[in-house]
């Protein structure tokens, strides 16, 4: 069961990294530091969008309209952090204590 706990924590870390990378890339693209006409940038951007947009769209269904400010990534990060806390507090169940 210990390995299951570690795998779940790893998946949460990977999801956290993807969301942070998506947010940073969106800022860099909006401030024209990165250009979507570059093939590698476009591939990474569209890949992250395809991966994260289903999650963001579900979160946006429950959130009020905030104009041009998208808070879905923040809510997703908070949810991941809450899951991490829940798993850490219940780690004894995974270790058999």
C-alpha positions in Angstrom: 0.0 0.0 0.0 3.0 2.3 0.5 3.7 2.2 -3.2 0.1 3.3 -3.9 0.5 6.3 -1.7 3.7 7.3 -3.4 2.1 6.9 -6.8 -0.8 9.0 -5.9 1.5 11.7 -4.5 3.6 11.5 -7.7 0.5 12.0 -9.9 -0.5 15.0 -7.8 3.0 16.5 -8.3 2.9 15.9 -12.0 -0.6 17.5 -12.3 0.7 20.5 -10.2 3.7 20.9 -12.6 1.4 20.8 -15.7 -0.9 23.5 -14.3 2.0 25.7 -13.3 3.7 25.3 -16.7 0.4 26.1 -18.4 -0.1 29.3 -16.3 3.5 30.5 -16.9 3.2 29.7 -20.6 0.0 31.7 -20.9 1.7 34.7 -19.3 4.7 34.4 -21.6 2.5 34.1 -24.7 0.3 37.0 -23.6 3.4 39.2 -23.0 4.8 38.1 -26.4 7.9 36.5 -24.9 6.9 33.2 -26.5 5.5 33.0 -30.0 3.0 30.3 -31.0 4.4 30.3 -34.5 7.4 28.5 -33.1 6.6 24.8 -33.6 7.9 23.5 -30.2 6.1 26.2 -28.3 2.9 25.6 -30.2 3.1 21.8 -29.6 3.6 22.3 -25.9 0.9 24.9 -25.6 -1.7 22.9 -27.5 -0.8 19.7 -25.7 -1.2 21.4 -22.3 -4.5 22.9 -23.5 -5.9 19.5 -24.6 -4.8 18.0 -21.3 -6.1 20.7 -18.9 -9.0 22.3 -20.7 -11.5 19.5 -19.7 -10.5 20.1 -16.0 -10.8 23.8 -16.3 -14.1 23.7 -18.1 -15.7 21.6 -15.3 -14.4 24.1 -12.8 -15.7 27.1 -14.8 -19.2 25.6 -14.7 -19.4 26.2 -11.0 -17.6 29.6 -10.8 -19.1 33.0 -11.4 -18.1 35.0 -14.4 -15.0 37.2 -13.6 -14.6 38.9 -17.0 -11.1 38.4 -18.4 -9.7 36.8 -15.2 -9.6 33.0 -15.3 -9.5 31.6 -11.8 -9.9 28.0 -12.9 -6.2 27.2 -12.7 -6.1 28.6 -9.1 -9.0 26.5 -8.1 -7.4 23.5 -9.6 -4.2 24.1 -7.8 -6.1 24.6 -4.5 -7.9 21.3 -5.1 -4.7 19.5 -5.8 -3.1 20.9 -2.6 -6.2 19.9 -0.6 -6.0 16.3 -2.0 -2.3 16.3 -1.1 -3.1 17.3 2.5 -5.9 14.7 2.7 -3.5 12.0 1.5 -0.7 13.1 3.8 -3.0 13.1 6.8 -4.3 9.7 6.0 -0.9 8.2 5.2 -1.3 5.8 8.1 -4.0 4.0 6.2 -1.6 3.3 3.3 1.2 2.2 5.6 -1.0 -0.1 7.6 -0.6 1.6 11.0 
